[in-house]
Every structure is written in structure tokens, then in C-alpha cells.
Amino acid sequence: MELHPAYITDEGGKRIFAVLPIEEYAALLERLDDLEDLADARAIIERVRQGAEETIPWDAMKATHGL
């Protein structure tokens, strides 16, 4: 992903804010959300591997919900 930031600086020229086009900002938020979902999924998979979480077979879920 290529970003095109503009910077707001203080009186000394130190960058204190970055400004992005709204489309780039939205893409960053979406990517962050995807990475958080991936981290959550990996954590759940690890808990299943360790036996700390149980899985429910798909056929049982379908039967429970009338699918």
C-alpha cells in the first residue's frame, strides 16, 4: 500500500501530525481490522490445538439451527 501523507510541523519543523487522503486512511483502518481478525483467529486456533477450546462439527451446527 502506497501512502501519500502530508505533514503538519511545529515551529521548529518537527513533524507533529500526518494527514492522509481519506481513501488511504480508510484503507489503513480496514487493513488494521483485518490484521486484528487474523490475530484473533490464530489465537483461537492455538487454543483449540492446546485443548482449551472445543469445536462443534458443522453437521451439529446445521441441525441445531435447522439448516
A tleap script that builds the chain and sets N, CA, C and O, in Angstrom:
source leaprc.protein.ff14SB
mol = sequence {
  NMET GLU LEU HIE PRO ALA TYR ILE THR ASP
  GLU GLY GLY LYS ARG ILE PHE ALA VAL LEU
  PRO ILE GLU GLU TYR ALA ALA LEU LEU GLU
  ARG LEU ASP ASP LEU GLU ASP LEU ALA ASP
  ALA ARG ALA ILE ILE GLU ARG VAL ARG GLN
  GLY ALA GLU GLU THR ILE PRO TRP ASP ALA
  MET LYS ALA THR HIE GLY CLEU
}
set mol.1.N position { 0.855 -1.168 0.000 }
set mol.1.CA position { 0.000 0.000 0.000 }
set mol.1.C position { 0.903 1.233 0.000 }
set mol.1.O position { 1.792 1.375 0.839 }
set mol.2.N position { 0.656 2.090 -0.934 }
set mol.2.CA position { 1.429 3.322 -1.015 }
set mol.2.C position { 0.643 4.460 -0.375 }
set mol.2.O position { -0.514 4.702 -0.719 }
set mol.3.N position { 1.284 5.150 0.551 }
set mol.3.CA position { 0.642 6.263 1.243 }
set mol.3.C position { 1.222 7.585 0.755 }
set mol.3.O position { 2.379 7.670 0.344 }
set mol.4.N position { 0.384 8.606 0.814 }
set mol.4.CA position { 0.795 9.943 0.382 }
set mol.4.C position { 0.498 10.950 1.491 }
set mol.4.O position { -0.411 11.772 1.366 }
set mol.5.N position { 1.274 10.880 2.581 }
set mol.5.CA position { 0.995 11.771 3.701 }
set mol.5.C position { 1.495 13.196 3.446 }
set mol.5.O position { 2.451 13.430 2.706 }
set mol.6.N position { 0.822 14.104 4.077 }
set mol.6.CA position { 1.295 15.482 4.208 }
set mol.6.C position { 1.534 15.668 5.702 }
set mol.6.O position { 0.883 15.017 6.520 }
set mol.7.N position { 2.450 16.538 6.059 }
set mol.7.CA position { 2.795 16.687 7.469 }
set mol.7.C position { 2.514 18.099 7.955 }
set mol.7.O position { 2.665 19.081 7.228 }
set mol.8.N position { 2.102 18.157 9.202 }
set mol.8.CA position { 1.962 19.428 9.902 }
set mol.8.C position { 3.107 19.468 10.905 }
set mol.8.O position { 3.324 18.515 11.654 }
set mol.9.N position { 3.823 20.557 10.910 }
set mol.9.CA position { 5.001 20.668 11.766 }
set mol.9.C position { 4.816 21.761 12.806 }
set mol.9.O position { 3.987 22.660 12.665 }
set mol.10.N position { 5.613 21.648 13.843 }
set mol.10.CA position { 5.623 22.718 14.840 }
set mol.10.C position { 6.544 23.840 14.357 }
set mol.10.O position { 7.067 23.794 13.243 }
set mol.11.N position { 6.731 24.831 15.200 }
set mol.11.CA position { 7.543 25.984 14.821 }
set mol.11.C position { 8.988 25.615 14.498 }
set mol.11.O position { 9.656 26.309 13.730 }
set mol.12.N position { 9.461 24.532 15.081 }
set mol.12.CA position { 10.827 24.088 14.854 }
set mol.12.C position { 10.983 23.145 13.668 }
set mol.12.O position { 12.090 22.693 13.376 }
set mol.13.N position { 9.893 22.848 12.991 }
set mol.13.CA position { 9.949 21.946 11.850 }
set mol.13.C position { 9.762 20.484 12.189 }
set mol.13.O position { 9.840 19.632 11.304 }
set mol.14.N position { 9.515 20.171 13.469 }
set mol.14.CA position { 9.298 18.784 13.874 }
set mol.14.C position { 7.901 18.360 13.447 }
set mol.14.O position { 6.925 19.070 13.687 }
set mol.15.N position { 7.816 17.199 12.813 }
set mol.15.CA position { 6.516 16.673 12.388 }
set mol.15.C position { 5.689 16.296 13.612 }
set mol.15.O position { 6.147 15.540 14.469 }
set mol.16.N position { 4.474 16.823 13.689 }
set mol.16.CA position { 3.612 16.516 14.828 }
set mol.16.C position { 2.298 15.859 14.405 }
set mol.16.O position { 1.630 15.239 15.232 }
set mol.17.N position { 1.919 15.985 13.136 }
set mol.17.CA position { 0.725 15.333 12.614 }
set mol.17.C position { 0.992 14.862 11.193 }
set mol.17.O position { 1.763 15.474 10.454 }
set mol.18.N position { 0.344 13.768 10.824 }
set mol.18.CA position { 0.364 13.309 9.434 }
set mol.18.C position { -1.069 13.362 8.931 }
set mol.18.O position { -1.998 12.966 9.635 }
set mol.19.N position { -1.243 13.849 7.719 }
set mol.19.CA position { -2.559 13.958 7.105 }
set mol.19.C position { -2.557 13.071 5.866 }
set mol.19.O position { -1.660 13.158 5.027 }
set mol.20.N position { -3.573 12.217 5.764 }
set mol.20.CA position { -3.688 11.304 4.626 }
set mol.20.C position { -4.962 11.592 3.846 }
set mol.20.O position { -5.940 12.084 4.408 }
set mol.21.N position { -4.953 11.287 2.548 }
set mol.21.CA position { -6.214 11.315 1.818 }
set mol.21.C position { -7.187 10.327 2.475 }
set mol.21.O position { -6.769 9.273 2.955 }
set mol.22.N position { -8.450 10.658 2.496 }
set mol.22.CA position { -9.441 9.853 3.217 }
set mol.22.C position { -9.479 8.408 2.729 }
set mol.22.O position { -9.707 7.494 3.521 }
set mol.23.N position { -9.260 8.196 1.435 }
set mol.23.CA position { -9.267 6.830 0.907 }
set mol.23.C position { -8.122 6.007 1.490 }
set mol.23.O position { -8.296 4.827 1.795 }
set mol.24.N position { -6.958 6.623 1.644 }
set mol.24.CA position { -5.823 5.920 2.226 }
set mol.24.C position { -6.049 5.648 3.710 }
set mol.24.O position { -5.698 4.581 4.213 }
set mol.25.N position { -6.629 6.610 4.397 }
set mol.25.CA position { -6.951 6.435 5.816 }
set mol.25.C position { -7.940 5.280 5.995 }
set mol.25.O position { -7.758 4.434 6.871 }
set mol.26.N position { -8.984 5.246 5.163 }
set mol.26.CA position { -9.982 4.173 5.241 }
set mol.26.C position { -9.339 2.818 4.945 }
set mol.26.O position { -9.658 1.825 5.598 }
set mol.27.N position { -8.441 2.773 3.970 }
set mol.27.CA position { -7.755 1.523 3.644 }
set mol.27.C position { -6.883 1.056 4.805 }
set mol.27.O position { -6.805 -0.142 5.078 }
set mol.28.N position { -6.229 1.993 5.487 }
set mol.28.CA position { -5.426 1.631 6.660 }
set mol.28.C position { -6.290 1.052 7.774 }
set mol.28.O position { -5.927 0.059 8.403 }
set mol.29.N position { -7.435 1.682 8.010 }
set mol.29.CA position { -8.336 1.167 9.043 }
set mol.29.C position { -8.840 -0.229 8.691 }
set mol.29.O position { -8.930 -1.093 9.563 }
set mol.30.N position { -9.165 -0.452 7.434 }
set mol.30.CA position { -9.637 -1.773 7.005 }
set mol.30.C position { -8.536 -2.811 7.169 }
set mol.30.O position { -8.781 -3.927 7.628 }
set mol.31.N position { -7.333 -2.435 6.791 }
set mol.31.CA position { -6.210 -3.370 6.937 }
set mol.31.C position { -5.947 -3.684 8.405 }
set mol.31.O position { -5.683 -4.835 8.753 }
set mol.32.N position { -6.015 -2.689 9.253 }
set mol.32.CA position { -5.835 -2.904 10.682 }
set mol.32.C position { -6.897 -3.854 11.227 }
set mol.32.O position { -6.590 -4.750 12.013 }
set mol.33.N position { -8.138 -3.657 10.809 }
set mol.33.CA position { -9.228 -4.528 11.235 }
set mol.33.C position { -8.974 -5.964 10.773 }
set mol.33.O position { -9.183 -6.908 11.535 }
set mol.34.N position { -8.525 -6.131 9.534 }
set mol.34.CA position { -8.217 -7.470 9.015 }
set mol.34.C position { -7.096 -8.121 9.820 }
set mol.34.O position { -7.171 -9.310 10.128 }
set mol.35.N position { -6.061 -7.360 10.164 }
set mol.35.CA position { -4.948 -7.908 10.941 }
set mol.35.C position { -5.386 -8.292 12.353 }
set mol.35.O position { -4.913 -9.289 12.898 }
set mol.36.N position { -6.281 -7.510 12.945 }
set mol.36.CA position { -6.811 -7.860 14.265 }
set mol.36.C position { -7.637 -9.139 14.186 }
set mol.36.O position { -7.548 -9.992 15.070 }
set mol.37.N position { -8.441 -9.277 13.130 }
set mol.37.CA position { -9.221 -10.511 12.941 }
set mol.37.C position { -8.302 -11.712 12.767 }
set mol.37.O position { -8.562 -12.780 13.322 }
set mol.38.N position { -7.234 -11.542 12.003 }
set mol.38.CA position { -6.278 -12.622 11.796 }
set mol.38.C position { -5.615 -13.029 13.107 }
set mol.38.O position { -5.461 -14.219 13.382 }
set mol.39.N position { -5.225 -12.055 13.910 }
set mol.39.CA position { -4.607 -12.361 15.209 }
set mol.39.C position { -5.593 -13.103 16.114 }
set mol.39.O position { -5.211 -14.043 16.810 }
set mol.40.N position { -6.862 -12.681 16.105 }
set mol.40.CA position { -7.880 -13.370 16.903 }
set mol.40.C position { -8.057 -14.810 16.426 }
set mol.40.O position { -8.146 -15.727 17.242 }
set mol.41.N position { -8.109 -15.011 15.117 }
set mol.41.CA position { -8.287 -16.356 14.563 }
set mol.41.C position { -7.106 -17.254 14.935 }
set mol.41.O position { -7.287 -18.409 15.318 }
set mol.42.N position { -5.906 -16.709 14.816 }
set mol.42.CA position { -4.721 -17.500 15.181 }
set mol.42.C position { -4.732 -17.874 16.661 }
set mol.42.O position { -4.341 -18.983 17.025 }
set mol.43.N position { -5.175 -16.958 17.507 }
set mol.43.CA position { -5.243 -17.249 18.941 }
set mol.43.C position { -6.262 -18.351 19.223 }
set mol.43.O position { -6.018 -19.227 20.053 }
set mol.44.N position { -7.392 -18.310 18.540 }
set mol.44.CA position { -8.407 -19.345 18.735 }
set mol.44.C position { -7.900 -20.695 18.249 }
set mol.44.O position { -8.088 -21.711 18.918 }
set mol.45.N position { -7.255 -20.706 17.082 }
set mol.45.CA position { -6.701 -21.959 16.565 }
set mol.45.C position { -5.695 -22.539 17.546 }
set mol.45.O position { -5.671 -23.750 17.767 }
set mol.46.N position { -4.876 -21.701 18.126 }
set mol.46.CA position { -3.890 -22.179 19.099 }
set mol.46.C position { -4.579 -22.745 20.337 }
set mol.46.O position { -4.150 -23.770 20.867 }
set mol.47.N position { -5.644 -22.091 20.804 }
set mol.47.CA position { -6.378 -22.625 21.963 }
set mol.47.C position { -7.021 -23.968 21.636 }
set mol.47.O position { -7.074 -24.847 22.496 }
set mol.48.N position { -7.508 -24.142 20.415 }
set mol.48.CA position { -8.072 -25.435 20.007 }
set mol.48.C position { -6.973 -26.484 20.007 }
set mol.48.O position { -7.177 -27.592 20.502 }
set mol.49.N position { -5.813 -26.152 19.460 }
set mol.49.CA position { -4.682 -27.097 19.436 }
set mol.49.C position { -4.263 -27.515 20.836 }
set mol.49.O position { -3.881 -28.664 21.060 }
set mol.50.N position { -4.336 -26.581 21.776 }
set mol.50.CA position { -3.934 -26.870 23.152 }
set mol.50.C position { -5.028 -27.567 23.947 }
set mol.50.O position { -4.798 -27.986 25.082 }
set mol.51.N position { -6.213 -27.695 23.365 }
set mol.51.CA position { -7.317 -28.342 24.054 }
set mol.51.C position { -8.089 -27.416 24.974 }
set mol.51.O position { -8.931 -27.877 25.745 }
set mol.52.N position { -7.823 -26.127 24.910 }
set mol.52.CA position { -8.506 -25.160 25.768 }
set mol.52.C position { -9.844 -24.715 25.181 }
set mol.52.O position { -10.658 -24.117 25.884 }
set mol.53.N position { -10.077 -25.000 23.906 }
set mol.53.CA position { -11.334 -24.670 23.233 }
set mol.53.C position { -11.838 -25.918 22.535 }
set mol.53.O position { -11.053 -26.746 22.073 }
set mol.54.N position { -13.148 -26.045 22.463 }
set mol.54.CA position { -13.744 -27.164 21.742 }
set mol.54.C position { -14.360 -26.650 20.447 }
set mol.54.O position { -14.775 -25.495 20.349 }
set mol.55.N position { -14.406 -27.524 19.474 }
set mol.55.CA position { -15.067 -27.177 18.227 }
set mol.55.C position { -16.399 -27.916 18.146 }
set mol.55.O position { -16.600 -28.931 18.812 }
set mol.56.N position { -17.289 -27.403 17.336 }
set mol.56.CA position { -18.592 -28.032 17.123 }
set mol.56.C position { -18.651 -28.451 15.658 }
set mol.56.O position { -18.461 -27.613 14.777 }
set mol.57.N position { -18.908 -29.718 15.379 }
set mol.57.CA position { -18.978 -30.174 13.996 }
set mol.57.C position { -20.046 -29.396 13.210 }
set mol.57.O position { -21.089 -29.033 13.755 }
set mol.58.N position { -19.772 -29.151 11.932 }
set mol.58.CA position { -20.678 -28.396 11.078 }
set mol.58.C position { -22.069 -29.038 11.023 }
set mol.58.O position { -23.077 -28.334 11.077 }
set mol.59.N position { -22.127 -30.358 10.916 }
set mol.59.CA position { -23.429 -31.030 10.858 }
set mol.59.C position { -24.237 -30.789 12.131 }
set mol.59.O position { -25.459 -30.655 12.068 }
set mol.60.N position { -23.576 -30.734 13.275 }
set mol.60.CA position { -24.276 -30.459 14.526 }
set mol.60.C position { -24.808 -29.029 14.542 }
set mol.60.O position { -25.915 -28.786 15.021 }
set mol.61.N position { -24.037 -28.096 14.031 }
set mol.61.CA position { -24.490 -26.701 13.963 }
set mol.61.C position { -25.690 -26.553 13.034 }
set mol.61.O position { -26.648 -25.843 13.340 }
set mol.62.N position { -25.621 -27.233 11.897 }
set mol.62.CA position { -26.738 -27.167 10.948 }
set mol.62.C position { -28.001 -27.729 11.584 }
set mol.62.O position { -29.080 -27.153 11.446 }
set mol.63.N position { -27.872 -28.833 12.268 }
set mol.63.CA position { -29.040 -29.456 12.908 }
set mol.63.C position { -29.595 -28.556 14.003 }
set mol.63.O position { -30.811 -28.415 14.128 }
set mol.64.N position { -28.732 -27.954 14.784 }
set mol.64.CA position { -29.161 -27.070 15.867 }
set mol.64.C position { -29.945 -25.883 15.332 }
set mol.64.O position { -30.908 -25.441 15.959 }
set mol.65.N position { -29.546 -25.369 14.189 }
set mol.65.CA position { -30.167 -24.171 13.635 }
set mol.65.C position { -31.122 -24.464 12.486 }
set mol.65.O position { -31.565 -23.554 11.785 }
set mol.66.N position { -31.434 -25.743 12.302 }
set mol.66.CA position { -32.421 -26.111 11.291 }
set mol.66.C position { -31.978 -25.839 9.866 }
set mol.66.O position { -32.801 -25.493 9.019 }
set mol.67.N position { -30.722 -25.987 9.596 }
set mol.67.CA position { -30.216 -25.729 8.238 }
set mol.67.C position { -30.086 -26.999 7.435 }
set mol.67.O position { -29.675 -26.956 6.276 }
savepdb mol mol.pdb
quit
